[in-house]
C-alpha cells in the first residue's frame, strides 16, 4: 500500500494531533522519521505531552525537545490607552516539538 511505501522511504517531518497513547505512537513513528527532520505533537492537555517529553528526553535519537503553550491574548485598544482582555482563557493546548538525530555510537 501507499502508506507502507511512505514508511519504507521515511518521513521528512511529522505532525501529530491525536488523542491516543502518544508515547506508544511516537515510538512507532520516530524510526520512520529521517535524521535531521522535525516532529510536532499537539494535545489540548499538558499531561500526555509531559509524559511524552519525559520519554523522549531518555531517547538518544531526538534533540531540541521543547514543550510550549502558545498564548494568544486579545487587547482592548482605546484612544490613548490599551490593555489585555482579562476575561480571555490562556489555554489553547500545548505543543511538543523536536528533531530526529542520529544517535552517537
DSSP file (Angstrom, degrees, kcal/mol; ACC not computed):
  #  RESIDUE AA STRUCTURE BP1 BP2  ACC     N-H-->O    O-->H-N    N-H-->O    O-->H-N    TCO  KAPPA ALPHA  PHI   PSI    X-CA   Y-CA   Z-CA
    1    1 A X     >        0   0    0      0, 0.0     4,-1.6     0, 0.0     5,-0.1   0.000 360.0 360.0 360.0 166.9    0.0    0.0    0.0
    2    2 A X  H  >  +     0   0    0      1,-0.2     4,-2.2     2,-0.2     5,-0.1   0.866 360.0  54.3 -64.4 -38.9    1.0    3.6   -0.3
    3    3 A X  H  > S+     0   0    0      1,-0.2     4,-2.3     2,-0.2    -1,-0.2   0.924 107.4  49.9 -64.3 -44.0    1.3    4.1    3.5
    4    4 A X  H  > S+     0   0    0      1,-0.2     4,-2.1     2,-0.2    -1,-0.2   0.869 109.7  52.5 -62.4 -35.7    3.8    1.2    3.7
    5    5 A X  H  X S+     0   0    0     -4,-1.6     4,-2.2     2,-0.2    -1,-0.2   0.909 108.7  49.5 -64.8 -43.1    5.8    2.7    0.9
    6    6 A X  H  X S+     0   0    0     -4,-2.2     4,-1.9     1,-0.2    -2,-0.2   0.908 110.4  50.3 -62.2 -42.0    6.0    6.0    2.7
    7    7 A X  H  < S+     0   0    0     -4,-2.3    -1,-0.2     1,-0.2    -2,-0.2   0.905 110.4  50.2 -64.2 -41.0    7.1    4.3    5.9
    8    8 A X  H  < S+     0   0    0     -4,-2.1    -1,-0.2     1,-0.2    -2,-0.2   0.899 114.0  44.5 -62.8 -41.3    9.8    2.4    4.0
    9    9 A X  H  < S-     0   0    0     -4,-2.2    -1,-0.2    -5,-0.1    -2,-0.2   0.764 114.1-124.9 -75.5 -25.8   11.1    5.7    2.3
   10   10 A X     <  -     0   0    0     -4,-1.9     2,-0.3    -5,-0.2    23,-0.2   0.062  20.5 -85.8  93.1 154.2   10.9    7.6    5.6
   11   11 A X  B     -a   33   0A   0     21,-2.8    23,-2.5    18,-0.2     3,-0.1  -0.696  14.3-151.3 -97.7 146.8    9.2   10.8    6.5
   12   12 A X  S    S-     0   0    0      1,-0.3    26,-0.5    -2,-0.3     2,-0.3   0.512  83.8 -13.4 -89.0  -7.9   10.5   14.4    6.0
   13   13 A X        -     0   0    0     24,-0.2     2,-0.4     2,-0.0    -1,-0.3  -0.900  62.7-139.3 178.0 158.6    8.5   15.6    9.0
   14   14 A X  E     -b   39   0B   0     24,-1.5    26,-2.2    -2,-0.3     2,-0.4  -0.998  10.3-175.1-137.4 133.3    5.7   14.5   11.3
   15   15 A X  E     -b   40   0B   0     -2,-0.4     2,-0.4    24,-0.2    26,-0.2  -0.997  13.2-171.5-125.0 125.1    2.8   16.5   12.8
   16   16 A X  E     +b   41   0B   0     24,-2.7    26,-3.1    -2,-0.4     2,-0.2  -0.962  20.3 164.2-121.9 132.0    0.6   14.6   15.3
   17   17 A X  E     +b   42   0B   0     -2,-0.4     2,-0.3    24,-0.2    26,-0.1  -0.736  35.5 130.2-140.4  89.2   -2.8   15.8   16.8
   18   18 A X        -     0   0    0     24,-0.6     2,-1.0    -2,-0.2     4,-0.1  -0.992  59.0-132.9-146.6 147.6   -4.4   12.7   18.3
   19   19 A X  S    S+     0   0    0     -2,-0.3     2,-0.2     2,-0.1    24,-0.1  -0.604  73.2 101.7-100.2  70.4   -6.0   11.6   21.5
   20   20 A X  S    S-     0   0    0     -2,-1.0     2,-1.1    28,-0.0    -2,-0.1  -0.731  92.2 -59.8-135.1-178.1   -4.1    8.3   21.8
   21   21 A X     >  -     0   0    0     -2,-0.2     4,-2.5     1,-0.2     5,-0.2  -0.608  52.4-168.6 -69.6 100.9   -1.1    6.9   23.8
   22   22 A X  H  > S+     0   0    0     -2,-1.1     4,-2.8     1,-0.2     5,-0.2   0.824  80.3  56.3 -68.3 -32.6    1.4    9.4   22.4
   23   23 A X  H  > S+     0   0    0      2,-0.2     4,-1.6     1,-0.2    -1,-0.2   0.940 112.5  42.0 -64.0 -46.0    4.5    7.6   23.9
   24   24 A X  H  > S+     0   0    0      2,-0.2     4,-1.1     1,-0.2    -2,-0.2   0.915 115.4  50.4 -65.9 -43.3    3.5    4.4   22.0
   25   25 A X  H >X S+     0   0    0     -4,-2.5     4,-1.9     1,-0.2     3,-0.8   0.939 112.1  45.4 -61.9 -48.3    2.6    6.3   18.8
   26   26 A X  H 3X S+     0   0    0     -4,-2.8     4,-2.8     1,-0.3     5,-0.2   0.813 105.3  63.0 -68.0 -28.1    5.8    8.2   18.7
   27   27 A X  H 3< S+     0   0    0     -4,-1.6     4,-0.4    -5,-0.2    -1,-0.3   0.808 111.0  39.1 -62.2 -28.9    7.7    5.0   19.4
   28   28 A X  H << S+     0   0    0     -4,-1.1     4,-0.3    -3,-0.8    -2,-0.2   0.782 119.6  45.3 -89.0 -30.5    6.4    3.7   16.1
   29   29 A X  H >X S+     0   0    0     -4,-1.9     3,-1.5     1,-0.2     4,-0.6   0.891  99.7  65.8 -82.1 -41.2    6.7    6.9   14.1
   30   30 A X  G >< S+     0   0    0     -4,-2.8     3,-1.3     1,-0.3    -1,-0.2   0.844  94.7  57.7 -55.8 -39.5   10.2    8.0   15.1
   31   31 A X  G 34 S+     0   0    0     -4,-0.4    -1,-0.3     1,-0.3    -2,-0.1   0.808 108.2  49.1 -61.7 -25.0   12.0    5.1   13.5
   32   32 A X  G <4 S+     0   0    0     -3,-1.5   -21,-2.8    -4,-0.3     2,-0.4   0.535  90.1  98.2 -89.2  -6.8   10.4    6.1   10.2
   33   33 A X  B << S-a   11   0A   0     -3,-1.3   -21,-0.2    -4,-0.6     3,-0.1  -0.693  78.8-121.5 -83.9 129.9   11.4    9.8   10.5
   34   34 A X    >   -     0   0    0    -23,-2.5     3,-1.3    -2,-0.4    66,-0.3  -0.311  37.8 -88.4 -67.6 151.8   14.6   10.7    8.6
   35   35 A X  T 3  S+     0   0    0      1,-0.2    66,-0.2    64,-0.1    -1,-0.1  -0.280 111.4  20.9 -60.4 147.4   17.5   12.1   10.5
   36   36 A X  T 3  S+     0   0    0     64,-3.0     2,-0.3     1,-0.3    -1,-0.2   0.594  96.6 126.5  69.5  15.0   17.6   15.9   11.0
   37   37 A X    <   -     0   0    0     -3,-1.3    63,-2.6    63,-0.4    -1,-0.3  -0.781  56.3-119.7-105.0 148.7   13.9   16.2   10.4
   38   38 A X  E     - C   0  99B   0    -26,-0.5   -24,-1.5    -2,-0.3     2,-0.3  -0.410  20.0-165.9 -87.1 158.5   11.4   17.8   12.7
   39   39 A X  E     -bC  14  98B   0     59,-2.4    59,-1.8   -26,-0.2     2,-0.4  -0.985   1.5-169.6-136.5 151.8    8.3   16.5   14.6
   40   40 A X  E     -bC  15  97B   0    -26,-2.2   -24,-2.7    -2,-0.3     2,-0.4  -0.998   1.4-168.4-141.6 136.7    5.5   18.3   16.3
   41   41 A X  E     -bC  16  96B   0     55,-2.7    55,-2.5    -2,-0.4     2,-0.4  -0.994   5.2-164.4-128.5 128.3    2.8   16.9   18.6
   42   42 A X  E     +bC  17  95B   0    -26,-3.1   -24,-0.6    -2,-0.4     2,-0.3  -0.889  14.0 164.3-110.1 142.2   -0.3   18.9   19.7
   43   43 A X  E     - C   0  94B   0     51,-1.9    51,-2.5    -2,-0.4   -24,-0.1  -0.965  38.8-134.2-151.1 143.4   -2.6   18.0   22.5
   44   44 A X  S    S+     0   0    0     -2,-0.3     2,-0.3    49,-0.2    49,-0.2   0.710  91.9  57.2 -70.2 -17.5   -5.3   20.0   24.3
   45   45 A X  S  > S-     0   0    0      1,-0.1     4,-0.7    49,-0.1    49,-0.1  -0.886  73.6-140.6-119.0 148.2   -4.0   18.8   27.7
   46   46 A X  H  > S+     0   0    0     -2,-0.3     4,-2.4     1,-0.2     3,-0.4   0.864  89.0  70.1 -72.1 -39.0   -0.5   19.1   29.3
   47   47 A X  H  > S+     0   0    0      1,-0.2     4,-2.2     2,-0.2     5,-0.2   0.875  97.2  47.8 -55.6 -49.0   -0.3   15.7   31.0
   48   48 A X  H  > S+     0   0    0      1,-0.2     4,-1.9     2,-0.2    -1,-0.2   0.894 115.9  45.8 -61.1 -37.0    0.0   13.4   27.8
   49   49 A X  H  X S+     0   0    0     -4,-0.7     4,-2.7    -3,-0.4    -1,-0.2   0.829 108.8  55.7 -74.4 -30.7    2.7   15.7   26.4
   50   50 A X  H  X S+     0   0    0     -4,-2.4     4,-2.1     2,-0.2    -2,-0.2   0.906 108.7  47.8 -64.7 -41.5    4.5   15.8   29.7
   51   51 A X  H  X S+     0   0    0     -4,-2.2     4,-1.9    -5,-0.2    -2,-0.2   0.905 113.2  47.9 -64.4 -42.2    4.7   12.0   29.7
   52   52 A X  H  X S+     0   0    0     -4,-1.9     4,-2.8    -5,-0.2     5,-0.2   0.905 109.0  54.1 -65.1 -41.3    5.9   12.1   26.1
   53   53 A X  H  X S+     0   0    0     -4,-2.7     4,-2.0     1,-0.2    -2,-0.2   0.923 108.3  49.4 -58.2 -45.8    8.5   14.7   26.9
   54   54 A X  H  X S+     0   0    0     -4,-2.1     4,-0.6     1,-0.2    -1,-0.2   0.904 112.8  47.2 -60.9 -42.2    9.9   12.6   29.7
   55   55 A X  H >< S+     0   0    0     -4,-1.9     3,-0.9     1,-0.2     4,-0.2   0.910 112.4  48.9 -66.8 -42.0   10.1    9.5   27.4
   56   56 A X  H >< S+     0   0    0     -4,-2.8     3,-1.5     1,-0.2     6,-0.2   0.821 100.7  63.8 -70.3 -29.7   11.8   11.5   24.6
   57   57 A X  H 3< S+     0   0    0     -4,-2.0    -1,-0.2     1,-0.3    -2,-0.2   0.739 103.1  50.4 -65.9 -20.6   14.4   13.0   26.9
   58   58 A X  T << S+     0   0    0     -3,-0.9     2,-0.6    -4,-0.6    -1,-0.3   0.481  92.5  94.6 -89.9  -5.4   15.7    9.5   27.5
   59   59 A X    X   -     0   0    0     -3,-1.5     3,-1.1    -4,-0.2    -3,-0.0  -0.791  60.9-159.2 -95.4 120.4   15.9    8.8   23.8
   60   60 A X  T 3  S+     0   0    0     -2,-0.6    44,-0.2     1,-0.2    -1,-0.1   0.490  85.5  68.5 -78.0  -1.3   19.3    9.4   22.2
   61   61 A X  T 3  S+     0   0    0     42,-0.1    40,-2.6    -5,-0.1     2,-0.3   0.245  92.5  66.9-102.5  14.5   17.8    9.8   18.7
   62   62 A X  E <   -D  100   0B   0     -3,-1.1     2,-0.3    38,-0.3    38,-0.2  -0.960  58.3-178.1-130.7 153.4   16.0   13.1   19.4
   63   63 A X  E     +D   99   0B   0     36,-2.4    36,-2.4    -2,-0.3    -6,-0.0  -0.949  58.2  27.2-144.1 162.6   17.2   16.6   20.2
   64   64 A X  E     -     0   0B   0     -2,-0.3     2,-0.4     1,-0.2    -1,-0.1   0.877  69.3-178.8  52.5  45.3   15.9   20.0   21.0
   65   65 A X  E     +     0   0B   0     33,-0.1     2,-0.4    -3,-0.1    33,-0.2  -0.640   4.2 179.5 -77.3 126.9   12.7   18.7   22.5
   66   66 A X  E     -D   97   0B   0     31,-2.7    31,-2.6    -2,-0.4     2,-0.5  -0.995  21.5-158.6-137.1 134.4   10.6   21.6   23.7
   67   67 A X  E     +D   96   0B   0     -2,-0.4     2,-0.3    29,-0.2    29,-0.2  -0.962  26.5 169.5-114.9 119.9    7.2   21.7   25.3
   68   68 A X  E     -D   95   0B   0     27,-3.0    27,-2.7    -2,-0.5     2,-0.5  -0.898  33.3-144.9-133.4 158.0    5.3   25.0   24.9
   69   69 A X        -     0   0    0     -2,-0.3     2,-0.2    25,-0.2    25,-0.2  -0.951  24.9-143.3-119.5 107.6    1.9   26.6   25.5
   70   70 A X        -     0   0    0     -2,-0.5    22,-0.5    23,-0.3     2,-0.5  -0.499  15.9-160.2 -71.2 138.2    1.1   29.1   22.8
   71   71 A X        -     0   0    0     -2,-0.2     2,-0.5    20,-0.1    20,-0.1  -0.977  14.2-177.7-124.2 124.4   -0.8   32.1   24.1
   72   72 A X        -     0   0    0     -2,-0.5     2,-0.5    18,-0.2    -2,-0.0  -0.980  13.1-173.2-117.1 118.9   -2.8   34.5   22.0
   73   73 A X        -     0   0    0     -2,-0.5     2,-0.2    15,-0.0    13,-0.1  -0.945  17.0-135.9-119.3 129.3   -4.3   37.3   24.0
   74   74 A X        -     0   0    0     -2,-0.5    11,-2.8    11,-0.2     2,-0.4  -0.489  18.9-150.7 -77.3 150.3   -6.8   39.9   22.7
   75   75 A X  E     -E   84   0C   0      9,-0.3     2,-0.6    -2,-0.2     9,-0.3  -0.963  11.1-134.4-123.7 141.3   -6.2   43.5   23.6
   76   76 A X  E     -E   83   0C   0      7,-3.2     7,-1.9    -2,-0.4     2,-0.6  -0.844  25.2-161.8 -90.3 122.7   -8.8   46.3   24.0
   77   77 A X  E     +E   82   0C   0     -2,-0.6     2,-0.3     5,-0.2     5,-0.2  -0.932  16.5 166.1-113.8 120.6   -7.5   49.3   22.2
   78   78 A X  E >   -E   81   0C   0      3,-2.8     3,-2.2    -2,-0.6     2,-0.1  -0.865  52.0 -71.5-124.8 159.7   -9.0   52.7   23.0
   79   79 A X  T 3  S-     0   0    0     -2,-0.3     3,-0.0     1,-0.3    -1,-0.0  -0.327 119.9  -0.2 -55.0 121.1   -7.7   56.2   22.1
   80   80 A X  T 3  S+     0   0    0     -2,-0.1     2,-0.3     1,-0.1    -1,-0.3   0.414 130.5  50.0  81.6  -1.6   -4.6   56.9   24.2
   81   81 A X  E <   -E   78   0C   0     -3,-2.2    -3,-2.8     2,-0.0     2,-0.3  -0.992  51.9-178.8-161.0 157.5   -4.6   53.5   26.0
   82   82 A X  E     +E   77   0C   0     -2,-0.3     2,-0.3    -5,-0.2    -5,-0.2  -0.978   5.5 175.7-153.4 157.1   -4.8   49.8   25.6
   83   83 A X  E     -E   76   0C   0     -7,-1.9    -7,-3.2    -2,-0.3     2,-0.1  -0.982  37.8 -88.5-158.6 156.6   -4.8   46.7   27.8
   84   84 A X  E     -E   75   0C   0     -2,-0.3     2,-0.7    -9,-0.3    -9,-0.3  -0.373  46.3-105.7 -68.1 147.9   -5.2   42.9   27.6
   85   85 A X    >   -     0   0    0    -11,-2.8     3,-1.2     1,-0.2   -11,-0.2  -0.649  31.3-158.6 -72.2 112.9   -8.7   41.5   27.8
   86   86 A X  T 3  S+     0   0    0     -2,-0.7    -1,-0.2     1,-0.2    -2,-0.1   0.540  81.8  62.8 -77.3  -6.9   -8.7   40.0   31.3
   87   87 A X  T 3  S+     0   0    0      2,-0.1    -1,-0.2     0, 0.0     2,-0.1   0.440  77.1 111.6 -98.7   0.7  -11.5   37.5   30.6
   88   88 A X  S <  S-     0   0    0     -3,-1.2     2,-0.3   -14,-0.1   -15,-0.0  -0.415  70.4-119.4 -73.0 148.9   -9.8   35.5   27.9
   89   89 A X        -     0   0    0      1,-0.1    -1,-0.1    -2,-0.1    -2,-0.1  -0.714  15.4-151.8 -83.8 138.8   -8.7   31.9   28.6
   90   90 A X        +     0   0    0     -2,-0.3     2,-0.6   -19,-0.1   -18,-0.2   0.736  67.6  86.5 -84.1 -23.4   -5.0   31.4   28.2
   91   91 A X        +     0   0    0      1,-0.1     3,-0.1   -20,-0.1   -20,-0.1  -0.693  28.6 152.0 -94.3 121.7   -5.0   27.7   27.2
   92   92 A X  S    S-     0   0    0      1,-0.6     2,-0.2    -2,-0.6    -1,-0.1   0.129  71.4 -83.1-119.9  14.9   -5.4   26.7   23.5
   93   93 A X        -     0   0    0    -49,-0.2    -1,-0.6   -23,-0.1     2,-0.3  -0.616  49.8 -83.9 110.9-173.8   -3.5   23.5   24.0
   94   94 A X  E     -C   43   0B   0    -51,-2.5   -51,-1.9    -2,-0.2     2,-0.4  -0.947  24.4-148.4-137.0 151.7    0.2   22.5   24.1
   95   95 A X  E     -CD  42  68B   0    -27,-2.7   -27,-3.0    -2,-0.3     2,-0.5  -0.969   3.4-166.0-122.7 138.1    2.9   21.7   21.5
   96   96 A X  E     +CD  41  67B   0    -55,-2.5   -55,-2.7    -2,-0.4     2,-0.3  -0.995  20.7 175.8-117.5 126.7    5.9   19.4   21.9
   97   97 A X  E     +CD  40  66B   0    -31,-2.6   -31,-2.7    -2,-0.5     2,-0.3  -0.884   9.0 135.3-129.2 159.7    8.5   19.8   19.1
   98   98 A X  E     -C   39   0B   0    -59,-1.8   -59,-2.4    -2,-0.3     2,-0.4  -0.977  40.1-100.5-178.7-175.1   11.9   18.3   18.4
   99   99 A X  E     -CD  38  63B   0    -36,-2.4   -36,-2.4    -2,-0.3     2,-0.4  -0.973  23.6-126.1-130.1 142.7   14.2   16.9   15.8
  100  100 A X  E     + D   0  62B   0    -63,-2.6   -64,-3.0    -2,-0.4   -63,-0.4  -0.731  37.4 178.1 -82.1 134.8   15.2   13.3   15.0
  101  101 A X        -     0   0    0    -40,-2.6     2,-0.6    -2,-0.4   -66,-0.0  -0.844  37.3 -98.0-129.8 168.5   19.0   12.9   15.0
  102  102 A X        -     0   0    0     -2,-0.3     3,-0.1     1,-0.0   -41,-0.1  -0.806  47.2-124.3 -84.4 124.1   21.5   10.1   14.5
  103  103 A X        -     0   0    0     -2,-0.6     2,-0.2     1,-0.1   -42,-0.1  -0.336  26.2-101.6 -69.3 150.8   22.5    8.8   18.0
  104  104 A X              0   0    0    -44,-0.2    -1,-0.1     1,-0.1   -44,-0.0  -0.506 360.0 360.0 -68.0 136.6   26.2    8.7   18.9
  105  105 A X              0   0    0     -2,-0.2    -1,-0.1    -3,-0.1    -2,-0.0   0.401 360.0 360.0-116.9 360.0   27.6    5.2   18.7
